[in-house]
Structures are given as C-alpha cells and as structure tokens.
Amino acid sequence: MGHVLPEALVELALRPWGRQSVGVIVDRTPERIVELRPSHPIPGPNRVCQVRCRPERVADLVAETRAAAAAHGLRCAWILDPDARPADLPERLAACGMSPTEELAVMVLPASAGLPVGGAGIEIVAALADLATFVAAEAAQADAFESAPIDPADARSAAAQEARFEEGRADARRHCLLALLDGEPAGMGWATVHEEGVLLNGGSVAPRFQGRGVYRALLAARLALARDAGVGGVATQARLDTSAPILAGLGFTEVGRWRLLAEADV
C-alpha cells in the first residue's frame, strides 16, 4: 500500500519559490517570481519561475527579467511548473532566444517512509561546521557533476564560495551534509527545513564512491531531519536519466514535472 502524500508537501515540491532566505533576492509580481543568488552565479539557482502571464506579455517579461538579473551580473534559467501560462510559453520563450535544457521529475517521500541504510564506513557530518568542511563538500559535488572545483587562487570564486558558506550558517533552516566514506569526502547534499517539509537539492556522489550506499545515506540523514522537525516529508526535483530512477526505487513518488529553459548560448 502506498503512502498518503501530504498536500502541503506536494505543493512545496512543485512550487517552492518566493520564500525569503539569506542570500536570496526575491522579486515577485503577479506574472512571475525572480530569485537571484549572487553567491551562486549560474542559471538554475538564479531563475524565473511561477510564470502566469498573458501571451502578449511574454516578450516584455523576458526583457524585464533579463534586465533585473543583469543588474546583478547574473543570468537566469526559466523553470516552468505544470501550471505555467500561457500554454505555449515554451514556444514563445524559444522565440525570445531560450532553449530547453532539461526536464526534472518533482518527487516527494513522506516522513513515515523507510529508507534502506547506507553502506559500511559512511559518516555524515555537518558541512557548515567550518569552512574547510564546506569546501570539501563542494569539491565532492563538483567531482560528481564533472565540473571544475573552486580554485583558491581565483579570488572571485573563492569569495563566492565563502559567501555561500556564511549564508548557509546564517539560516537555521539550511543544512549541508557531507558524506565521508572511510574518512574521504564522497558526497554531499543540501536540505532546507520548511513547515510543509524539507526541500532537498544538490545531492551528489563523486564517481569513484558511487554504488557504495553514499547516496542512500545522505537521503536517510535528510529524511531524519524531516522527522526531527515534525514535518510532512522530503521533496526534491530529480534528473530523469540519473536521480529520478534511483529515487523511485527508494519509494519516492513523482507528483509532476518541471521544464527548464535558458539563454540559447548558456
């Protein structure tokens, strides 16, 4: 028998935007929400979402949001939830120079669910305990996503990383977990505790540690946060070709899809 999914948890998963958070600039109008994270200057964390506008307004809306992001030296991804309007929004965004990047499965797991335990030799630690641990967590994430780690000699990138660390520490709802496997940084994941549930993001495992239970251990630790907080469960958005099948196998339920678009040359 399947778990009953709390409606508030499902809504959090599908439409988590517009919530004030340390380090996030939120600009909300009846037509859209823009979220900007200057300390994380890539499309995705910087985004236009909850779009509800008339067809004839799309081109102007794109110009307005581009200008708002550019004022901070940023560029945004557009995230289309199942209720995004107008119905032909993807085509209208394409006419404005946007290209589809990926589709994500929106998934939830109630707090009452169980998860298999992680593998042997895994320790979960708080990555926000100190800057060195946070740097190790982000390095493990960069390895997992096959991106370049932060170069300490790059003053701007190092300053942005320290800002992300300080912002995380300043928000009691935010948790960054580092998984150590036999003492080595192996994976990481973020969790943000809300009244409706815990939002998960950034879950990743470095390639040489995959298949050893690290991902499960990070999930279980963050599900424990939801139980400790007395909230409905955990929610996340997962890539269809990687995380989503794993999460489905662990009991997560898909409740919708997000479509992501970005500037064509991003």
C-alpha positions in Angstrom: 0.0 0.0 0.0 1.4 3.4 -1.0 1.9 6.3 1.4 -0.5 9.1 1.7 1.1 12.2 0.3 0.6 15.4 2.4 -0.9 18.1 0.1 1.3 20.8 1.6 4.4 18.7 0.8 3.4 18.2 -2.8 2.8 21.9 -3.2 6.2 22.7 -1.7 7.8 20.3 -4.1 6.0 21.7 -7.2 6.2 25.4 -6.3 8.9 26.2 -3.6 9.7 29.7 -4.8 9.3 33.1 -3.4 10.4 32.3 0.2 12.7 34.7 1.8 16.2 33.2 2.5 19.6 34.5 3.5 21.5 35.5 0.3 18.5 35.3 -2.0 16.9 38.3 -3.7 13.2 37.6 -4.3 11.3 39.8 -6.8 7.7 38.8 -7.1 4.9 40.1 -9.3 1.5 38.6 -10.3 3.2 37.4 -13.5 6.4 35.7 -12.2 8.8 35.2 -9.4 12.5 36.0 -9.9 15.0 34.5 -7.5 18.6 35.7 -7.6 21.6 34.3 -5.7 24.7 36.5 -6.3 26.9 34.0 -4.4 25.9 31.2 -6.8 26.2 33.0 -10.2 24.9 30.3 -12.6 21.5 29.8 -14.2 19.4 27.4 -12.1 19.9 28.9 -8.6 19.1 32.2 -10.5 15.7 31.7 -12.0 12.4 32.9 -13.3 9.5 30.8 -12.1 5.8 30.7 -11.3 5.1 32.3 -14.7 1.4 33.3 -15.1 1.1 35.9 -17.8 -0.9 36.8 -20.9 0.6 35.6 -24.3 1.3 39.1 -25.5 3.3 39.9 -22.3 5.9 37.1 -22.7 8.4 39.1 -24.8 8.3 42.1 -22.5 8.5 39.8 -19.4 11.7 38.2 -20.8 13.2 41.7 -21.4 12.3 42.8 -17.9 13.7 39.8 -16.1 16.9 39.8 -18.2 17.4 43.4 -17.1 16.7 42.6 -13.4 19.3 39.7 -13.5 21.9 41.7 -15.5 21.8 44.4 -12.9 23.4 41.9 -10.6 25.7 40.4 -13.3 23.6 37.3 -13.4 21.6 35.2 -16.0 18.6 33.1 -15.2 17.1 29.8 -16.1 13.3 29.7 -16.6 11.5 27.0 -14.7 8.1 26.0 -15.9 5.9 24.2 -13.4 2.7 22.3 -14.5 0.6 25.5 -14.2 2.9 27.8 -16.1 0.9 30.1 -18.5 0.4 30.8 -21.3 0.1 27.2 -22.7 2.5 27.9 -25.5 5.1 29.5 -23.2 8.0 27.2 -24.3 7.5 28.3 -27.9 7.2 31.9 -27.0 10.4 31.7 -24.9 12.2 30.0 -27.8 11.2 32.9 -30.0 13.0 35.2 -27.4 16.2 33.2 -27.6 15.6 30.5 -25.0 16.4 26.8 -25.4 15.2 23.8 -23.4 17.9 22.4 -21.2 16.2 19.6 -19.3 13.1 18.2 -17.7 13.0 17.3 -14.0 10.8 14.9 -12.1 9.3 16.6 -9.0 9.3 13.9 -6.3 8.3 13.5 -2.6 8.7 11.0 0.2 6.6 11.2 3.3 8.3 11.3 6.7 6.7 8.0 7.6 8.5 6.1 4.8 11.5 4.0 5.4 14.8 4.0 3.5 17.5 1.3 3.2 20.6 2.0 5.3 23.7 3.3 3.6 26.8 1.3 3.1 29.5 0.5 5.6 32.1 3.0 6.5 29.9 6.1 5.8 29.8 9.0 8.2 27.5 12.0 7.7 28.9 15.3 9.0 27.6 18.9 9.0 29.4 20.7 6.2 28.5 24.1 7.6 30.5 23.3 10.8 33.6 25.1 9.3 34.7 26.5 6.0 37.2 23.7 5.3 34.5 21.1 5.6 32.2 23.1 3.3 35.0 23.4 0.8 35.4 19.6 0.9 31.7 19.2 0.3 31.6 21.5 -2.7 34.6 19.7 -4.1 32.9 16.4 -3.9 29.8 17.9 -5.6 32.0 19.4 -8.4 33.6 15.9 -8.9 30.1 14.3 -9.1 28.9 16.9 -11.6 32.2 16.7 -13.6 32.7 20.5 -13.1 35.9 22.2 -12.1 36.4 22.7 -8.3 36.9 26.1 -6.9 40.4 27.4 -7.4 41.6 29.1 -4.2 43.7 31.4 -6.4 40.5 32.7 -8.1 39.6 35.4 -5.7 36.1 36.0 -7.0 35.1 32.3 -7.0 36.7 31.8 -3.5 34.8 34.8 -2.2 31.5 33.5 -3.6 32.1 30.1 -2.0 32.8 31.7 1.4 29.6 33.8 0.9 27.6 30.6 0.3 29.1 29.1 3.5 28.2 32.2 5.5 24.7 32.4 4.1 24.1 28.7 4.9 25.3 29.2 8.5 23.1 32.3 8.9 19.9 30.5 8.1 18.9 28.0 10.7 16.7 26.1 8.3 19.6 25.3 6.0 21.6 22.1 6.4 24.5 21.0 4.2 25.6 17.4 4.8 28.9 15.9 3.8 29.3 12.1 3.5 32.6 10.6 4.4 33.5 7.1 3.2 36.4 5.7 5.1 37.2 9.2 6.0 37.3 10.6 2.5 34.8 13.2 1.2 32.4 11.2 -1.0 29.2 13.1 -1.5 27.1 15.9 -0.3 23.5 17.2 -0.2 21.6 20.3 1.0 18.3 20.3 3.0 16.1 23.3 3.8 13.5 22.8 6.5 10.1 24.4 5.9 6.8 24.0 7.7 5.5 21.8 4.9 8.5 19.6 4.5 12.3 19.5 3.8 13.5 20.6 0.4 16.5 18.6 -0.9 18.9 19.8 -3.5 22.5 19.3 -4.6 22.6 15.6 -3.7 25.6 14.1 -5.4 28.3 11.4 -5.1 31.8 11.5 -6.5 32.2 8.9 -9.3 34.7 6.7 -7.5 32.4 6.3 -4.5 29.2 5.5 -6.4 27.4 2.2 -5.8 28.5 2.0 -2.1 25.5 3.4 -0.4 26.6 7.1 -0.1 23.5 8.5 -1.9 21.2 6.4 0.3 23.0 7.5 3.5 22.6 11.2 2.5 18.9 10.7 1.8 18.3 8.9 5.1 20.1 11.7 7.0 17.9 14.3 5.4 14.7 12.3 5.9 15.7 12.1 9.6 15.8 15.9 9.6 12.2 15.9 8.4 11.1 13.5 11.2 13.0 15.5 13.8 11.3 18.7 12.6 7.9 17.1 12.6 7.2 18.0 9.0 5.5 16.0 6.3 8.5 14.6 4.5 11.1 15.5 1.9 10.7 16.9 -1.6 13.1 17.3 -4.5 13.5 17.7 -8.2 15.4 15.0 -10.0 17.0 14.5 -13.4 15.1 11.9 -15.4 18.2 10.0 -16.5 20.0 9.8 -13.2 18.5 10.6 -9.8 14.8 10.1 -10.6 15.0 6.3 -11.2 17.0 5.9 -8.1 14.6 7.9 -6.0 11.6 6.0 -7.5 13.3 2.7 -6.5 13.6 4.1 -2.9 9.9 4.9 -2.6 9.7 8.5 -3.8 6.5 9.4 -5.8 6.6 11.7 -8.8 4.0 14.4 -8.5 4.8 16.5 -11.6 7.5 17.8 -13.9 9.5 21.0 -14.3 10.7 22.1 -17.7 13.9 24.2 -17.7 14.9 26.7 -20.4 17.9 29.0 -20.5 19.5 31.5 -22.8 20.5 29.7 -26.0 24.2 30.4 -25.6 24.4 29.5 -21.9 
